[in-house]
Amino acid sequence: MNTQSLPPAPAGQADENKLIHFWPSEQCAYCRRFTSVALLDVAIEQWFAPVCPLHGYASAYTSAPTPREVIDGRASIERFVVWMHAEQGRVVLVSPVEPDQVPGYQVSIDPFTFEPLAWHCRYESSGGERKDVHVIWETDAHQFFLYEQGQRVREREREVLS
C-alpha cells in the first residue's frame, strides 16, 4: 500500500466524500499552491486530491448529505473566506442562498454548465468587526468566488505585519 492508498470502508458504512488533513503538504490538484487538506471522493476508488482553499469545496456524494459531509462542506467554505481575509478572523454564519441572490453575481444562462452553489456568510475579523459576504462555488471552474458589497473580490487580503 503506497502513502496515498486508503483502506476500503467498513461494510455497512454510508458512502460519503471526506475532507481530510494530512502531512507533509502537497501541491493542490488544480494550481501550484501547497496544502495539507485533501478531498476523498467515494465515486473514484483510491481518489486523493490535495486542494487549496480556492479549489477545495467538499461536496456531498449524494443529494442527501451525511452529517460529516455537511460539516466538511461548511468547513471548506469557512476555510476559503478566512483565507481570502489574510487567514485571519473567522466565519460565524454560513447560510445557503440562491445564486441570483448574490449581489454583483451574474448567473450564466448557458444550459451546458452546472448551476453554481451560493452562500451568505458573516465574516468576523480578528478585531471583532463583522461583515456580510457571499461565496459562489462554480463547479465548471472548480473554484470559489467571493463577493463583498456587490463586487467580486479578485485579490486576497495580505497580512499586515506590525
N, C-alpha and C positions, 0 to 999 in steps of 0.2 A: 504494500500500500504506500503510495507516494505521499508527500506532505499536503497535497491538495485533495486527496481522496477522503471520502466520508463514509462511515459505515451505513448500511441501509437502516431505515427507520424501523423500530419495533413493530411487529404485527399488530394491527388494530389501531395504530396511531393515525390521527387525521392527517391528510395531506395538507401541508402548508408551506408557504415560502417563508424564509427566515432572513433576518438581518443579524449578522454576527460581527464580533470584534476579534481581531487576530493580531499576531505579531510574528515576525517583523513586517513593517509596511511594504506594500507592493504598489505598482503603478495602477492607476484607475484603468478599467477596461475601455474607457471612452476618451481619455485625454492623458496628459503627461503628469498630472498631479499624483503624489503618493498618498496612500490612505491605509488605515488599519481597519476599515469596515468593508464587509462584503455582503453580497446577496446570494442566497442559495435558492434556486428555483426547482421545485419538485417536478416540474414538467420535463426537465432535462436531467437525466441521471448524472451524478458527479459534477454538476454545474456549479462553479465557484467564480463569482465576478467581483473583484475589488472595485469599489465605487467611491468617488469623491462626493462631497456634499452637493455639487451641482448636478451630478448624474445618478444620484443614489436614492430614488424613490422605491421604497419597499412595498410593492403592490401585493394584493391578496391573490391567491391561486384561483379562487372561485368568486362568484358574486356574493357568497355568504362567508365573509372573512372569519377566521378563528380569532379568539381573544388576543393571541400573540400577534397575528397579522395586523390587527387594529393598533396595538401598541407599537409595533415596528413601523407601520406607516406613519403614525404621528411622530415618532422619534426621527424619522428621516426628514419630515417637513421641518421640525424644530431645528434639526442639525443644519439644514440649508439656511434658514432665516438667521440663526446666530452666526453662521459662517459669513453671510453677507454683511453682517454688522461687526466685522473685525474679530469674530469669535469671542465676543463679549456680550453679556446680558443673558436673557432667557426668553422663552415664549411661554406665556401664561394662558393662552387660549388658542385652540385650533378648531375651526368650525367649517364643515364643507358648505360651499355655495355653488351656484350655477356659474359657469364661465362668463355668461353675459352680465353678471352682477359685479364683475371686477372692473372698476373704473379705469379706463385707458386701454383695456384689452380688446382687440378686435377678433371676434370669433370667426374662424375660417368657414367658408361655405363650400369648401372642396369636399365632395362626397367620398373621396378616396383617402381621407385622413381620419385618424381616430379622434373622437371628441376628447378635448383636454379635461383634466380634473382641476378643480379650483377650491381654495380655502381662504377664509378670512382668518387672520392671526393677529393676536395682540402681542407685540414685542415690548419687553421691558429692558431698558438699558441697565448697565451695572450701577448707574446713578439713581435708578428708580423711575426715570421718565418712561412713560408708556406711549406707544403709537400703534395705530392700526395699519396693517399691511395686508396685501393679498399675494397668494402664491398660486402659480399655474404650473401644472405638470403636463408637458406636451409629450405624449408617447412617441410620436413620429420623430421629434427632435431628440428624444430621450434625455430631457433635461428640465430643470425647474426654471421659472422666471419669477422675479419679484416685482411687485407694483406697489408704489407708495404715492399717495396724493394724486392718483390718476396718471402716473407716469411709470414707465418701465425703468427699473434701476439697472443700469448697464455695467456698473463697476462696483466691486466690493469696497466697503469702507476699510481704511487701513488703520491699524492700531497706532495710536499716538503715544509715543514713549515720553515720559517726563523726566 
